[in-house]
Amino acid sequence: MTSRFFEGIEKIRYEGVDSSNPMAFRHYNPDEVVMGKRMEDHLRFAVAWWHSFAWEGGDPFGGPTLERPWHPQDDMGRARMKADIAFEMFDILGQPYFCWHDADIRPEQGNFADNLRTLEEITDYIGEKMRAVGTKLLWGTANMFSHRRWMSGASTNPDPDVFAFAAATVKSCIDATHKLGGENYVLWGGREGYETLLNTDLKAELDHMGRFLNMVVDYKHKIGFKGAILVEPKPQEPSKHQYDYDAATCIGFLRKYGLEDEVKLNLEQGHAILAGHSFEHEIAVAAAEGMLGSIDMNRNDYQSGWDTDQFPNNTPEVALAYYYILKAGGFSTGGTNFDAKIRRQSIDAEDLVAAHVGGMDVCARGLKAAAAMIEDGGLDSALANRYSGWQSPEAQVMLGSSLEEVASRVLIEAIKPEPRSGRQEYLENYVNRFV
């Protein structure tokens, strides 16, 4: 069907940097070649079904502000209408990918059998839309945080029946992702954490979570799902402390439970900020361990202490994120998912499209800046110079020596180190040349 929701909004075109058209791309040219690859293939943009179509505009202090023709989202007719609207927007934007939670695309039925039935029905319908429009599925996931059954967690829940319900839910979502040709499957533990240690067996919950994830990996191989399994770090909100706090915490968890070769990370800019890190820090940590999978691109309001999920508009931040992504070899199965939502006061259909246009342009501009820095080689040269001492034969021998042997060398050679400048301001000025 063709709705009237996006009536009057034409397909977004690339018009170049001199364009003043707010509904045109100034930097995102899908076919532009950057470092030997099409820009679209570098960025692999995806729309988040939950924020763009399922979110109704509520916040902790106020109810819905977005009155959409598919609200309330309580029956399959409206679920199909929501899919129709979604694919119209994908076509308008030329979006190559989208992402979903099960609860975004089908109404909650209250029991697993009916949830499964409606999930299978809507994924068949979405499959037809995918074939017609050409937009693909970057990843699917299960919402195991909104319904009251998940109030004490999913795989970490003290009730084994909830663990079982979570296992059945994830199986159904992996099956749906596999059926739709999804390139990844994500597990975000929205309530996999605790509110107070007074009622928490922390070791048991971590062990159950590790076993759950091993079940997921085993099932992936059993059904021949070729996509990557990803976990998404977040430090808090809604839980006081979540077990997937940041990239380093997740990497330690994966290694403990023997999953380091099976699972990678889906990193979000807003979650990095909540953990007290920069986005590029989280990307660099994951890349250093070979666990960089995909990213959720958004931003937080730095005057607010919570996860505001706004569209990216800071080119220097985005450029550094893509710098470390490109240095790690770029995305393979992952991509750039806009886990971002328009503001509660931005109620028009045009606002939804314009938000994605702006986000895509900022990412494209950041990608080009990152590629230019890599091709220029200034940061690589500065890094090589700073660590050049480690290339000497003496330094290499030291790494294989005992503590006593190293200490003796200091005495024999009368080693007296002199501090060298880290040149931080110089390097910051260098980056600013490109952004």
N, C-alpha and C positions, 0 to 999 in steps of 0.2 A: 504494500500500500504506500501511497505518498501522502504525507501529512502536511498540514499548513504551519507546523511549528517553526520551521526554518524558511518560511515563505519570504521571498525577496532577497535572500542571501545567496549570492552566486559562489561558484567554486573559487577558492583562494588561489591566486596566481603569484608567481615570482615577478616583481617589477623592478628590483634593484634598489640600491642604497639611496637613490635620489627620489624615490617615490614618497609621497606624503599620504598615500591611501592607507587608512588604518586597517583595512580589510585586504591587505596584500602583504606578501613576504618581501622583506627588504634584504635579508641575508640568507634565508633558507631556499636554496635552489637544489632540489633533489638530485639533479643530474650533474651538478658541479663536482669535478674530481678534486679530491683533497688527499694528498699523500697516496696517490694511485688507486683510490677507491671513491665511488660515488658517495656524496654526502648522505643520501638516504640510507645507504648501506653502513655507513659509520654510525649514524645516530640511532637508527632503528626505533623511531618514535612509536609510542603506544598511548592510547587514551585509557584512563582508569574509569571503568564502568560505574564504580561506586560513587565517586565524587561528581562525575559529570551527569549521571542519570538517576542514581538511586538516592543521593543526598537531597533532602528537602529544605535545607537552609536553616536548620535548627542549631542552637548552641547550648552550652550548659545553663544559660539564663533565659532562653527564649525559644519559642516554637518555630515551626516552618515559616519561611518567607517565600519559597519558590513554589508557585502554584503551576504544576505541570499537568498536562492532560492524562498522563499515566499514573497520577497520584489519586487515591492511596494505592500503594503497590500490593494489593491483596488478592488478586486473581490472575489467571493465566492470560486473559484477554489483555489486561494492562501490561503484563510481562511481554507479550508479543508486540504491543504498541511501543513499549520502551525500546525493544530491539529494533523496530523499524526506524525510530527516531535516531538511535545510536548510529546505525549504518548510513543514514542520511548525512550525519555530521562527519563520519569517516570519509564519505565521498566528497563532501565540501572541502575538507582539509587535505585530502590525499593521504590520509593516515595509513601507514603500512600495517600497524598492529593495534590490538586492544588487550586489556586484562580484566579479569573479573573474580569476585568471590561468588560462591554458589548463591548466597542470600541476596546478591545484587540482581541476579537474573531470573530468579523464581521466587514466588511468595513463600513465606514460612507457613508450614502446614501443621506444625506441632508434634509430628511423629515422623520417624525415619522413612517408613514405607512410602508415605505420600510425598515427603521431600524428594525421595529418589525418583518417584514417578514424574513429578513436575520438572525436576532437573533434566531427566532424559528427554522429556517433551520439548523443553525450551532449547536444549542444546541441538536437537534435530532442527529446530526452526532457525537457530543462529547459524548452523552449518549451511543452510540454504542461502542465507543472507551473505555469508562469507564468499560463497561461490559466485554470487551475483556481483558483489562489489569488489572483491579481491583483497579485502583487509584480512589479515591473519591474526592468530592468537599468540601473543608473546608468552603469556602464562596465565594459568588458573590457580585458584586457591580456595580454601574453605574459611568461611566466617565462623570462627569458634570463640567469639567474644561478646556478641551482641545479645543473644538469647539468654534468659535467666539460667538455663541449664549449665552455662559456662561460667557462672559467677565465681567459682573457685578453681578455674582453669579447665583445660581439656585433657591433654596427656598427663598433666601433673595433678589432676583432681584427686582428692582423697577418696572419692566414690568410684570403685572399679566399673560401675555401670556407665558412668560418664566417659571414662577411658574407652570403653567398648563403643559407645555412641560416636565418640570422636574418630575411632578407627574406621567405623563404617562410613562416616561422613567423608573422611579424607579419601578412602577407597573410591567412593562415588565421584569425587571431584577429580581424582587422577584419571579415572575412566573417562570422564567427560572431556578433560584436557587432552587425553590421548586421542579420543574420537575426533576432536576438532583440529588435530595436528598441532597442538600447542608445543612450543619450543622449550618450555621450562615449567616446573611446578614449584610454587612457593609455599613455605610454611611460616606464617607470622604468628608467634605465640602471644596474642594480644593480652591474655590473662595467665600466661605461663610464668607465674611469679608469686609473690606473697604480699599480703597487707601487714601481717605481723608474724614474727617468729614464734610467738606464744602458742599458735595453733598449727605450726608448720614443721613437718619432718622434711627438712631441706634435702638430705641425702636421698631419701626415698623418692622424692619428686624428681630430682635430677636423674636418678637411675631409670625411673619410669619414662621420662622424656627421652632419654638416650635409647631405651628399648623401642619406644614408639617410632623414632626416626629410623632405626634399623629395620623395622617392619616395613616402613614406607620404601626404603631403598630396595629391600628384597622384592617387594611387589612390583616396583618399577621394572626390575629385570625380568620378573616372571611374565609380565604382559608385553615386554619388548618396547617399552617407552624409551625413546632415544633422547628425550630432552633432559636437561639438568634439573636436579633437585636443589632448591635454594632455601636458605633460612634468612630471615630478616632481623637484624639487630634493632633493639630499642630499649632504652634504659628504664623507663618509667611511663606512667600514664597509659592505661588506667591503674596498673598495679604500683604499689609503693616501690617495689624492686622487682624487675623482670630478669629472668635467668639469661636471656639473650641480650645482655646490657649493651655491648658494642662489638666491633669486629674482633678485637683481641679475645674477648670473653667467649664469643662463639667459636673461634678457632680452637681455643683450649678445650671447650666442650666437645667439639667434633673429634679432636685427637684422642680425648679420654675414652670416647665410645667407639673408636675405630672407624670413623666416618670421614676422615680427612681426604680420602681419595674419591669419595662418592658425593659429597655435598659442597656447594659453594655458597657465596653470600649475595643477597640482594640488599644493597645499601641505599639508605635514604638520607638526603641532605638534612631534613628536619630532625631526624633521629640522631644524626651525628651531633647537631647543635645541642640537643637535649642531654647528650652524654658528655658534653663539655669539650667536644672535638670540632675540628673543621671537617668538611666533606672530603677534601683531598687527603686528610690524614687517614680517614677510614678506608678510602680507596687504596692508598699506598700500603696500608697494613695488609689488606686482603690480597693485593697484587704480590706483595713480598712472599706470601705463603702459597701462591698459586690458587687462591680461592675467590678471586674476583669473578662474579657471575653476571650481575645486572644491577641497574640503579633505578631508584625512584627519584625523579627530579622534582623538587619543589623548594620552598624556603620557609623559614619561620619569621615572624615579626620579632625583631630583636628587643622591642619594648614589652613583649609579652613572654610569660614564662611557660608557655605550652606550645603544643604542636599545631600551628595554625594552617599548615598545608597550603601556602599561597603559591601562585605560579612564579617561576624564577624571573628575576629582572636585573640581576647583578652580574654583568658580563665578566668582571675579574674573577669572581668566585667560580663561575661556571667554567671559565677558561682553565683554571688550575685543576678542576675536576677532570676535564677531558685531557689535560696534559698527562695526568698519571694513568688515565685509561689508555690513551694512545701509547704511552711508554710500556704499558703491560701487554701490548699487542692488539688492543681494541676488543670489542665484543665478539663473542663467537655465537652462543645461543642467546645471550642477553641483549638488552637494549635500554632505551631511555623512556621509562614510563612516567607520564605526568600524574603522579599521585598528588594532585593539587585540585583545589576547588575555588570557584569564584566566591566573592564575598556575599554575605547575606543580603546586601543592598543591591547587588548586581543581578537583577531579576529577569532581564530580557534574554531571549535566545541569542541575540547578537553578542551579548556579553560573554556567553559561553564559547562562541567561536573566536571572538577577539582575544580571549585569554589564551587559548591554544596558539593562535597566530603569534602573539607576543612571546610566549614561552618557546616556541619552535625557533623564532628568530634569534632570541638570546642564546639558545643552545648552538645554533648554527654559527653565530658570531664568535662564541666561545671556542667552538671546535676549530674554526679557522685560525684564531689566535694561538691555540695550543699547537696546531700543526706548524704554524710559522715559527714558534719558539723551538720546536724540535728540529725543524729544518735549518734554523740559524745556528743551533748548537751551543748557544751561550751558557745555558744552565748545565749542560753536560760537561762543557769545558771547565766551568768553575768547580763542579763536583770532582772531576778527575784531578784537578790541581790540588784541591783541599785534601784528598786522600792519597796523593801521589807517593807519600812516604811509605805506604804499605806495599808498594811495588818493589821495594829494595830487597835484595837477597836476605839481609839481616832481619827485616821485618817478617818475611815469610818463614824463615827458620824459627823465629821467636814463637810463632803460632803453634809450632809442633814441639816446643820445649817445655821443660818443667818450670814450676814457679822458682825453684832455687837457681836454675840456669839463667833465667831472665834476670833475677836479682843480682847474680854475679856479674852479668854483662854491664849492668848499670854502674857497678863499682869499678870494674876493670877499665871501661871506656870513659869513665867519669861523665856519664850522660847527664846533661843539664838542659831540660827542655825549655824553649822560649815560646810563649804564647803567640799564636798567629791569628789575625783577624778573621772572623767568620763572614765579614762583608755583607751582612744582612741587608742594610739599606741599599747598597749597590745592587744587590740581586732584586730587591723589591722595585727599584727604579727600572731595572732591566725588564721585568715583567710588564710594568706599566707602559713601556714602549709599544707593546703588542695589543693592549686592551683599551 
